[in-house]
């Protein structure tokens, strides 16, 4: 028998309960009452939750390792309670749009990871014939953009290409993730680029709403499973809700920055807050929370998209659009959730079970017998102030600098062993 953890409170699929979690050979073999634990069991400092699963992380290696890299991204993830991440196909060079590129990425990650790591493939113009081969090679699905991705080597699908890509992916029951902003509605920053309002006006909610509607239509027509990434438009929630009620195979995620930050509070010139789609107004945030609570939005993921400080400088027209937050995602989301009267079990559902379900990771995201012993001791009441210099991201850049958060990870275990030394993460492949 391996590690046994005893917790006064543990978040399990059956609810929050006192529990002893018994592990062997890296897996949970039983969840019992605490009085069934051996005398040498380890008592958890805090609430025991399953290791989180983050299915939207840009590690940027190889090719742009100076932006982040697998070693730093996964170390930061583990410090934030994430034990499994799925890496996005772009911002690395080469992008993961062929099996050869997937092999390069896996080789780059090997031996560096403090968490388990899987990979998304990319769907871009001209790689339709590569999709099935990538699927067979173990990617968890495919990412596509409907508007400019920000990097030249990962072009967006044109509107007339989306149905063909979705039909091809439906042929092997794959999954397409879509950055849903309509290109005709996205404009350049017109006016004072130092003002956040200028950036917000350049990416209106209507751009998301029209693109989400197009994704829904294509999913309905082809039967393809489709997933809208980093949803920021509250108006699009109702579109998704209706489609799901009709049986259309479409899902959605949102991110901590859309749940915890509001456009009204972002100072002009504060380009650390720049992301695409942008952070929107407070009323919009309320609609996203409503979508989470009723299940229309199924998961919360970081969209960790880091860059060196010099690329985040300048104005909103020129700065890199991405927020580095993989280490802070749990605390940010929990802080905002508890302010709305929601419980830790809700957050675990959105950040562990939901992403695991999206990626088909049956051995992740829950405290129950038969799954990997990926576990986190989390103190939900701890208060602390974000110091970017104390983060494990490659660059100490964060829009949350100086922000007071609630909830702190005390310890993380990957397959029953504490994450506190040499990297032991495995490369994951989708089950076929």
MOQUICOR-V204071 format. One record per residue. N is the residue number from 1. OMEGA is omega in radians with two decimals (NA if undefined). D_FIRST is the distance of its C-alpha to the first C-alpha in whole Angstrom. Layout:
n={N N}
omega={OMEGA OMEGA}
d_first={D_FIRST D_FIRST}
//
This chain:
n={1 2 3 4 5 6 7 8 9 10 11 12 13 14 15 16 17 18 19 20 21 22 23 24 25 26 27 28 29 30 31 32 33 34 35 36 37 38 39 40 41 42 43 44 45 46 47 48 49 50 51 52 53 54 55 56 57 58 59 60 61 62 63 64 65 66 67 68 69 70 71 72 73 74 75 76 77 78 79 80 81 82 83 84 85 86 87 88 89 90 91 92 93 94 95 96 97 98 99 100 101 102 103 104 105 106 107 108 109 110 111 112 113 114 115 116 117 118 119 120 121 122 123 124 125 126 127 128 129 130 131 132 133 134 135 136 137 138 139 140 141 142 143 144 145 146 147 148 149 150 151 152 153 154 155 156 157 158 159 160 161 162 163 164 165 166 167 168 169 170 171 172 173 174 175 176 177 178 179 180 181 182 183 184 185 186 187 188 189 190 191 192 193 194 195 196 197 198 199 200 201 202 203 204 205 206 207 208 209 210 211 212 213 214 215 216 217 218 219 220 221 222 223 224 225 226 227 228 229 230 231 232 233 234 235 236 237 238 239 240 241 242 243 244 245 246 247 248 249 250 251 252 253 254 255 256 257 258 259 260 261 262 263 264 265 266 267 268 269 270 271 272 273 274 275 276 277 278 279 280 281 282 283 284 285 286 287 288 289 290 291 292 293 294 295 296 297 298 299 300 301 302 303 304 305 306 307 308 309 310 311 312 313 314 315 316 317 318 319 320 321 322 323 324 325 326 327 328 329 330 331 332 333 334 335 336 337 338 339 340 341 342 343 344 345 346 347 348 349 350 351 352 353 354 355 356 357 358 359 360 361 362 363 364 365 366 367 368 369 370 371 372 373 374 375 376 377 378 379 380 381 382 383 384 385 386 387 388 389 390 391 392 393 394 395 396 397 398 399 400 401 402 403 404 405 406 407 408 409 410 411 412 413 414 415 416 417 418 419 420 421 422 423 424 425 426 427 428 429 430 431 432}
omega={-3.14 -3.09 2.98 -3.14 3.10 -3.11 3.04 3.06 3.05 3.14 -3.10 3.09 3.12 -3.14 3.13 -3.07 2.94 -3.02 2.87 -3.13 -3.07 -3.13 3.06 3.11 3.03 -3.12 3.03 -3.13 3.12 2.97 -3.01 2.97 -3.10 -3.09 3.06 3.12 3.07 -3.07 -3.09 3.11 -3.14 3.14 -3.05 3.06 -3.12 3.10 3.11 3.12 3.06 3.02 -3.11 3.10 3.14 -3.07 3.13 -3.10 3.05 3.12 2.97 3.13 0.02 3.02 3.08 -3.11 3.10 3.06 3.14 -3.12 -3.08 -3.09 -3.09 -3.12 -3.09 3.05 3.09 3.13 -3.12 3.10 3.12 3.07 3.12 -3.13 3.08 3.02 3.06 -3.00 3.13 -3.00 -3.09 -3.03 2.89 3.04 0.12 3.02 -3.03 -3.11 3.05 3.09 3.11 3.11 3.07 3.12 3.12 -3.11 3.12 3.12 3.12 -3.09 -3.01 3.06 -3.09 -2.83 3.08 3.04 2.95 -3.03 2.98 -3.01 2.91 2.93 3.13 3.03 -3.08 3.08 3.05 -3.12 -3.12 -3.10 3.13 -2.97 -3.12 3.13 3.08 3.08 -3.13 -3.14 2.98 3.05 -3.06 -3.12 -3.00 3.11 3.07 3.04 3.00 3.03 -3.05 -3.09 -3.08 3.08 -2.98 -3.04 3.11 -3.07 -3.14 2.97 2.96 -3.08 -3.11 3.11 -3.06 -3.14 3.13 3.12 -3.11 3.09 3.12 -3.12 3.09 -3.13 3.06 3.11 3.08 -3.06 3.08 3.02 -3.03 2.87 -2.93 2.90 -3.09 -3.03 -3.13 -3.14 3.14 -3.11 3.02 3.09 -3.13 -3.10 -3.06 -3.10 3.10 -3.08 3.09 3.14 3.11 3.10 -3.13 -3.14 -3.12 3.14 -3.04 3.11 3.13 3.09 3.06 -3.05 -3.14 3.14 3.09 3.10 3.12 3.10 3.12 -3.14 -3.12 3.09 3.12 -3.06 -3.03 -3.04 -3.11 2.98 -3.11 -3.09 3.12 -3.12 3.08 3.12 3.09 -3.12 3.09 3.14 -3.13 -3.14 -3.12 3.07 3.14 -3.13 3.14 -3.14 3.12 3.11 3.10 -3.10 3.06 -3.04 -3.10 3.13 -3.09 3.05 2.89 -2.96 -3.13 -3.08 3.09 -3.11 -3.01 -3.08 -3.14 -3.09 -3.09 -3.05 -3.07 -3.12 2.99 -3.13 -3.07 -3.04 3.03 -3.13 -3.09 3.02 3.13 -0.06 -3.06 2.97 -3.02 -3.00 -3.03 3.14 3.09 3.11 3.12 -3.14 3.08 3.10 3.09 3.12 3.05 -3.06 -3.12 3.04 3.10 2.99 -2.97 -3.05 3.07 -3.11 -2.94 -2.86 3.09 -3.09 -3.01 3.05 3.08 -3.08 -3.09 3.11 3.06 3.14 -3.14 3.12 -3.06 3.09 -2.98 -3.07 3.07 -3.11 3.11 -3.12 3.10 -3.00 -3.02 3.14 -3.03 -2.97 -3.11 -3.09 3.13 -3.11 -3.14 3.12 -3.14 -3.10 -3.10 3.06 3.13 3.08 3.13 -3.04 3.14 3.10 3.07 -3.12 3.10 3.09 -3.12 -2.98 3.10 -3.08 -3.10 3.10 3.10 3.12 3.13 -3.06 -3.12 -3.13 -3.05 -3.11 -3.08 2.88 -3.13 2.99 3.12 -3.14 3.06 -3.13 3.11 -3.13 3.06 -2.93 -3.09 2.96 -3.02 3.09 -3.03 -3.07 -3.12 3.07 -3.12 -3.12 -3.10 3.02 -3.08 -3.13 -3.14 3.13 -3.14 3.03 -3.12 -3.10 -3.13 -3.08 -3.13 3.03 -3.14 -3.14 3.13 -3.10 3.07 -3.14 3.04 3.10 -3.11 3.06 3.11 -3.14 3.12 3.08 3.05 -3.08 3.01 3.11 -3.12 3.08 -3.11 -3.12 -3.11 -3.14 -3.12 -3.10 3.14 3.02 -3.09 3.02 3.12 3.10 3.14 NA}
d_first={0 4 7 8 12 15 18 21 22 20 22 21 23 24 25 25 23 20 17 13 11 8 7 5 8 10 10 10 9 11 13 14 17 16 17 14 11 10 13 12 11 13 16 18 22 23 23 19 21 20 21 24 26 29 31 34 34 37 35 39 37 39 43 43 40 42 41 38 35 32 30 32 32 28 27 30 28 24 26 27 24 25 22 24 27 30 33 36 39 42 43 41 43 43 42 40 43 42 39 41 40 37 36 38 35 32 33 34 31 29 27 28 26 24 23 23 26 28 32 35 38 42 44 48 51 52 48 48 47 44 42 41 40 38 37 36 34 32 33 32 36 39 41 45 47 50 52 52 48 50 49 52 49 48 51 51 51 55 55 56 53 51 51 51 48 46 48 46 43 43 44 40 39 38 38 41 40 44 45 48 51 54 56 59 58 57 59 60 60 63 65 63 60 59 59 55 58 59 56 55 58 57 54 55 53 56 54 51 52 54 51 49 52 52 48 48 51 50 47 49 51 49 45 43 40 41 40 42 40 41 43 46 48 48 51 49 46 49 50 46 46 49 47 44 46 48 45 45 42 42 39 40 38 39 38 38 41 43 41 42 45 48 51 54 52 52 54 57 56 52 51 47 47 48 46 47 48 49 48 50 52 50 51 50 46 47 47 44 42 43 42 39 39 40 38 41 39 35 34 34 33 35 37 37 40 40 43 45 47 50 50 49 52 56 56 55 57 55 52 49 47 44 42 39 36 33 31 33 33 30 32 36 35 33 36 39 37 37 40 41 39 36 32 29 28 31 30 27 28 31 29 25 26 30 29 26 28 31 30 28 24 23 19 20 22 20 17 16 14 14 15 14 13 16 17 19 20 24 27 29 32 32 36 36 39 39 39 40 39 36 35 33 35 37 40 41 42 42 44 42 43 44 42 40 37 35 31 29 25 24 21 19 16 16 13 11 13 16 19 21 22 23 23 20 22 22 25 25 27 28 27 31}
//
